[in-house]
Amino acid sequence: MKFPLLIAAVALSACRSTPPARVGGVPRLPQGLMVQAQLPGRLILSDRSPWQVQPAGQSASLRWRPGEPLTVIRSGHTAWPFLLRSRVSGAAALARPSPVF
C-alpha cells in the first residue's frame, strides 16, 4: 500500500515549479535581477529566465520598465511560489518560472 503513495509523491514533486538554479540540491533564489523584457503577464529577467505573472499582479508588473531592479522572494503560495518586488517602487506581483516566453 505504501508503494502507490510513493509514486504519487514523486509525481507531485515533479509538477512543482522550481527556481532556475540549484546549489547542492537546494533551490537558490536569483539575486540582483532586472527586468529585461515584458509582455502582459510575462517577464524576461536579466538572467534570461522567463516568468509568468499572476493575473492579479499584472497591473503592477506592467509599470516595471526594462532595467528596473527586482527582488525574488519565496511566497509560500503553491501555484505562484515566488513574489517579484520592484526595488524602485516596492510594487510586487506573485509569479512562477515559465517554460517559455
C-alpha positions in Angstrom: 0.0 0.0 0.0 2.9 2.4 0.6 4.2 1.9 -3.0 1.3 3.8 -4.7 1.7 6.7 -2.2 5.4 6.9 -3.0 4.7 7.1 -6.7 2.1 9.8 -6.2 4.5 11.8 -4.0 7.2 11.6 -6.7 4.8 12.6 -9.4 3.6 15.6 -7.4 7.1 16.7 -6.7 7.9 16.7 -10.4 4.9 19.1 -11.1 6.1 21.8 -8.8 7.7 24.9 -10.2 11.4 25.4 -9.2 13.6 28.4 -9.3 16.1 28.5 -12.2 19.2 27.3 -10.3 20.2 24.9 -7.5 23.1 24.8 -5.2 24.0 21.5 -3.6 20.5 20.2 -4.4 18.8 23.1 -2.6 16.9 25.7 -4.8 18.7 29.0 -5.0 16.8 32.2 -5.5 18.2 34.5 -8.1 19.6 37.8 -6.8 20.3 41.2 -8.4 17.9 40.7 -11.3 16.4 43.3 -13.5 13.5 43.4 -16.0 14.9 42.7 -19.4 11.6 42.5 -21.5 7.9 42.1 -20.9 4.6 41.3 -22.3 1.3 41.4 -20.4 1.6 38.6 -17.8 5.1 37.6 -18.8 8.6 38.8 -17.9 12.1 38.0 -19.0 14.6 38.8 -16.3 18.3 39.9 -16.8 19.4 36.2 -16.3 17.2 35.4 -19.3 14.8 33.4 -17.2 11.1 33.6 -18.3 8.4 34.3 -15.7 4.6 34.2 -15.7 2.9 36.8 -13.5 -0.3 36.0 -11.6 -3.3 37.8 -13.3 -4.0 39.8 -10.1 -0.4 41.2 -10.2 -0.2 42.1 -13.8 -1.2 45.7 -13.3 1.8 46.2 -11.0 4.2 44.4 -13.3 3.1 46.4 -16.4 4.6 49.5 -14.8 8.0 47.9 -14.5 10.4 49.1 -17.1 13.5 47.4 -18.6 16.4 47.8 -16.3 14.2 48.1 -13.2 15.8 46.0 -10.3 13.7 43.3 -8.8 13.9 41.1 -5.7 12.7 37.5 -5.8 11.2 36.1 -2.6 9.5 32.8 -1.8 5.8 33.4 -1.4 4.6 30.2 0.1 1.8 30.1 -2.4 1.5 26.7 -4.1 0.5 27.9 -7.6 2.6 31.1 -7.6 5.6 30.2 -5.4 7.6 33.5 -5.9 7.0 37.2 -5.2 8.7 39.6 -7.6 9.2 43.0 -5.9 10.5 46.2 -7.6 13.3 47.7 -5.6 12.3 51.1 -7.0 8.6 51.4 -6.4 8.0 48.5 -4.0 5.2 47.1 -6.2 5.0 43.3 -6.1 3.4 40.5 -8.0 3.2 36.8 -7.5 4.9 34.8 -10.2 6.3 31.5 -11.3 9.1 30.4 -13.6 7.7 29.8 -17.1 8.9 27.2 -19.6 8.6 29.7 -22.5 8.1 33.4 -23.0 
